[in-house]
Amino acid sequence: MTDELLRYRPEFPILERTVYMISNSLGAMPRGVADSLRSYCETWATRGVRAWEEQWWDMSREVGDAIGVLMNAPSGSVSVHLNVTLCQAVVASCLDFSGRRNKIVYSDMNFPSVMYFWEAQQGRGARVHMVKTDDGIHVPTERLLDAIDEETLLVPVSHVVFRSSYIKDMKAIIEKAHRVGALVVLDAFQSLGNVPLDVQALNADFATGGVLKWLCGGPGTSYLYVRPDLARKLEPKITGWFAHANPFGFEIGATKYSEPPYRFMQGTTNVPGYYAALPGLKIIREAGVERIRAKSKKMTARLIELADQRGWKVNAPRDPEKRGGTVAIDMPNAYEVCQELLRRDVLVDFRPKAGVRFSPHFYNTMEEIDQAIQTVDEILSEIGVAAK
Ligand SMILES: Cc1ncc(COP(=O)(O)O)c(C=O)c1O
């Protein structure tokens, strides 16, 4: 059977030189990024300050929409920011922690930066309730749902867990939160571009993530979707002139909020980051997340099969419907193996409590999966030989 997605391989120069399986951390750079950044330089060099009016001001909306279309977000509902931690801060700045409803519920499988941020809000009146995992792979949905109660203000949770690639039941979480009057921030960093997401079908309140992993968009661009009916009611306190209804009026005094998406923004934007982000977003849209997901399931299944054959511990869900694009494998000497894989141009990473993370994407071949694991075999046998 031909693999249609492999026609995108030539778009990613690094694939000629490496086995690139680290899309959970930094997606491969599309060839088009060089041209796009050249065009940024050209625009700046030739149009100067006119670039803002001609192109750059509206690029925030353009990039937000290019991301939004991948999660079925309506046009104009996604604002762009520097990173996910800041997106959480924008959400927090819309909330009031002074009442009884001030509980923030999440699991200890969240990305640490998100936890650091919410923990720090305790000094501002938030109460953090952290639900713990037993197996390091997931938190039982029921346990999370039980913690969401009438005093819960917000549930910031990962759609796909960075450590284990477990896919959370976002439908159940959002339904429970809404039943008791709480809001949910869905962190789609490890899903969007690899696992289908429909924010409207889920009735998500907020969705955030960045483009540098599965969206191949490089560092510096993250996104915040806000449900349109909710967005118009919220008044972020982290704000600035980009969020003003009349930014070029330079009015004195309190702000007058604009409509979304600019309503959730602050000051001058990361324009080169936008230029870097657009080529990858275009490729992912064209390749299609459904097709990417189908291939991803096959590749992760093969990784698990090969790890099982060798008796290595797999820290990823066995059920393909519950598993995102990463398989963490805790083989013997996992940290050293990871370092050696990098030296041999098999690009992966290591995480404590997880092992070596293999994250193939639509541009990888099935042969590369086998090649990566064979390289581990070689390393382990060499380590074994050296130890004797
Ligand atoms: C699920 C998840 N959330 C958040 C982040 C990082 O957020 P930030 O953009 O603040 O660096 C990561 C990065 O690895 C992640 O995997």
The ligand as a Gaussian input file, in Angstrom:
#p B3LYP/6-31G(d) Opt

LIG

0 1
 C        1.146000      19.669000      27.152000
 C        2.120000      20.809000      27.176000
 N        1.741000      22.008000      27.661000
 C        2.591000      23.060000      27.707000
 C        3.895000      22.938000      27.255000
 C        4.866000      24.090000      27.293000
 O        4.303000      25.303000      27.399000
 P        5.057000      26.672000      27.068000
 O        4.552000      27.083000      25.708000
 O        4.640000      27.581000      28.121000
 O        6.524000      26.420000      27.039000
 C        4.324000      21.719000      26.735000
 C        5.715000      21.616000      26.231000
 O        6.346000      20.646000      26.118000
 C        3.426000      20.630000      26.707000
 O        3.812000      19.441000      26.246000

